[in-house]
């Protein structure tokens, strides 16, 4: 290689990349979008979809809402039971054999609260119970039973959905830490590697790539974080993956690619981010799972290729994930794909 090209390749080595300063990312390496939504005026829209709002809460807030739904219900109905006993005078006639109370053995807030908990949770210790001496006691008991059943259905449903969310499945879908640019079939290509750590495979897995880059139009308009699509083989079906082993995803840098004019030298002056989105159906649950990652310009290695991580041993294919991130240097022109095409 020419000395200029060799110098660029050395500067793009993983050791040199580690020393570069980190900049703010649009999407983190683990797939979290770093976009904060502020000054939302119509927050009541979140209450119209209360189920999704509860499921999206963090676990500490979800458990807090879970407990408060039951505690508030117990306290509210306990207060109503105590108020009913106070209005009827049951509190002042405790132990009177001739008095017919509405709710037996409810003479304080604590006893009313215990009766509320026992009724809603169908514990039934037997010391406190509604009698047939008042209609309001029966109505309150039926109302609390219905409200309790509704809370059980909502909270158990939210808990089940939150635990079984396919977002956790995405933690076993991995991406290489770096992209590489090298020649494949005499074409300059941008490549990265994806893998699935589980033996239960993703069904109908598809992969997409977005380029996030700010630009200024010919009219002087500044467009921040403009999104453009990177072709990963949509026309040939190569974007649909049978992800049973690590696969190298390839973007051919042709005249339709946003990297058509980019050379090894101009790459270092650019500022952009490539968002990778891997989607598929979880085989065990049938839910759609999405895994994301991103690559910035300083995570692209020009003139490198991924080392193979599969081998044939004892009549079966073996995957060595310790080699998943390994790359090796190959002879690659430092010129852009456009310049190579014009040669």
ABEGO torsion letter per residue (X at the ends): XBAAAAAAAAAABAAAAAABBBBBBABBAAGBBBBBBBGBABAAAAAABAAAAAAABBAAAAAAAAAAAAAAAAAAAAAAAAAAAAAAGAAAABGBAABBBABBGBABAAAAAAAAAAAAAGAGAGABBBBAABAAAAAAAAAAAAAAAAAAAAAAAAAAAAAABAAAAAAABBBBABBBBBBBGGBBBBBBBBBBABABBBBGBBBBBBBBBBBBBAAGBBBBGBBBBBBAGAAAGAABBBBABBBBBBBBBBAABAAAABBAAAAAABBBBBBBBBBBBBAAAGBBBBBBBBBBAAABBBGBBBBBABBBBGGBBBBBAAAAABBBBBBBBABBAAAAAAX
